[in-house]
Amino acid sequence: MTQPSRRAVLLGLALAPVAARSAPPTRASVLIAATRRQVGVTLRYDPDYTALRYPGGDVPRERGVCTDVVIRAYRDAFGVDLQALVHDDMARAFAAYPHRWGLTHPDASIDHRRVPNVAVFLTRQRARLPLPADARGWRAGDIFTCLIGGRLPHIGIVSDRGPGWVIHNIGAGAREEPVLADFPLTGRFRWRV
């Protein structure tokens, strides 16, 4: 077996960083970057009902709920409008969605901001995956749902920072922290990543 020449080794080392820099970003890395940009911008949790324009409506970026993190991430990363997609799907299949809020028809200002509705929409998009045995089974860009205190639905996006890290708004604005295993998980979705 022949050894590579010193010149070939040095040339390989010199080109390695260029090759790494020129690799295109993955869809998951684009989604994570868009999600992470909300940290320090969305500073408070505000569940108040707000009449939104349709399509493309949003509450002011400095506030929002957990679903707003996901909605903004997909809008900023890929130009995907979950407000319109959830509303349109609910208009087509209203009976498939939860009716715990007493609505008799879709409401484009709020439906996409409710975790159970987003979970139904993602399931109808065939994005639901089985829950993994532990945090190492998740991939960056996966969407998780859980129950806070065993009763309050919550949603966020799994970070690329390490096992168990997520980006979400659980009460004090968008933040990135290792809390995936802190609450009973109810869903795992991989959609458009």
N, C-alpha and C positions, 0 to 999 in steps of 0.2 A: 504494500500500500504506500503510495507516495504522499509526502507531506506537502501542504500548500506552501507556496513561496511566501517569504516575508512580505513582499509587495502585495500579494493577493490578500493576505490577512489584514494589512494596514488599509488597503482600499475598501475591504469589507467593513472594517470598523468605522471608517470615515463616512461611508454611505448609509450605515445603519440608522443614524439619527434622521437623515433626510427621508428615508423610507418611512420611518415612524411618523414624521411630521406630515407626510403627504397622504397618509391613509385617510380616506373620507370618514367623517363622523358617522357613527351608527344612528339609527332612528332613536334607539334608547338613550344614547348620550345627548342627542338634541332635545329629547323630552326632559331628561334630568336637568339639563342646563336651563331650560325654560322654567321648570319648576323651581329650581334653586334661586333664580332671579327674583322670586317673590319674597324671599327671606329678607327682612329689613325694609320691605315696601308695604306688605300687608301686615299692619301692626296691631290690629285688634280683631276680636271675634264679634260679629254683629249679625244675629239671625233675623233681624227685623225684615218684614215683608217690604219690598221696594218694587214699585211698578217699573218695569224695564222695557226699553224699546225692543222690537223684535224684527228681524234677527239681530244678532251681535250685541245684545244687551249685557250690561255688567254693572254691579255696584261699584262705587269708587274703589280704586286699588288699595287704599290704605285700610280697608276693612273687608270683611266677608266671613264666610263659613268654610267648613272643611271641603265641601264640594267645589267652592270657588277656586281652590288650589288646583284641582284636577281640570276644571273648565278652562281656567286661564293657561294652564300648561299646554293643553292640546291646541288651544286657539293660538298661543304664541309660537309653539313649535311647528305646527303643521297647518295652521289656518282652518282647523276643524272647529265648527261651532256646535258644541254639545247642546246649547240652548235650542237651536233649530232642530237638531237631530232627535233629541228626546221629545220635544213638543210634537214634531211630525209623526214620530212613532206612536206616541200616546193618542194622537188624533186618529190614527189608523187602527189601533188596538187598545183602546182605553180600558177594556175589561181585564187585560193582562197585567195592569199596574195596580199597586195598592190603593185603596180608597179610604185610608185612615184619616184623611184631612177633610172629609165631607164634600169633596168636589164632585160635581156631576159632569164636568167636561175639563179638558186640559187648560192649564193656565201658564202661558209662556213666560210669565214673570217669576214663577217659583218652582215649577215642576222639575227642572234640571238641577235645582239647588237642594233637592231632597235625596239623601243617600239611598233609600229603598228604590226610588225611581231610577236612579243611575244604575244600581245593581240589576234591576230588571232589564233596562235597556242594554247593558253590556252582555247579559245572559242571552237576550234575544239576538245579539250580534255574534253569538257563539264565541265570546271571549272568555267565558268562565273556565277556569282550570281547577283541578283538585288542590286542596290545601296541602302544602308540603309538610313533612314530619318536623322540620325545624327551620330556622331562619336561613340556613345555607341553601335551602331549596328554592328560595325566591330569586328572581332576576331583577336587576335594575330596570325600572320602568314598569314593573308590575303594579297594578292597582290593588290595594287591599281594602276590605271592609271589615269592621269589627263592631263590638258593642261595648261602649264605655259604661261601667257600672252595671253591666249585664242588660242594659235596656236602651241606651242612647246610640243610634247608628252613627258610625264615623267612617271616613274614607280618606285615603291619602295615596301617595306614590312611593314605591320602594326606591331608595337612593342607591347610588353606586359607591357609597362611602365604606360599606362593609356590611356583614350579616346583621340584620335587625334594624338597620338605619332606614328612616323614612323622612319624607317631607310632607308636612300636613299643617293644619290649623286646628288645634285642639282647644283653643281658648284665649291665647295671647298673641295671635297673629301667626303668619307662616314661619315655621321653624324646621330645622333638620336635627333629628335626634334618634338615638337607638332604642326605640320603644315598640317595635313590631310585636314582641311577645308579651307586652304589658296588658293586653286586653283580649278577651275571647274573639278569635278571628271567625268571620262569617263568610268571607269570599275572597277569591283571588282571580284577577282578570289580567289578560295580556291582550291589549287592543291597539292595533295600528303601530306597533313597535317592532 
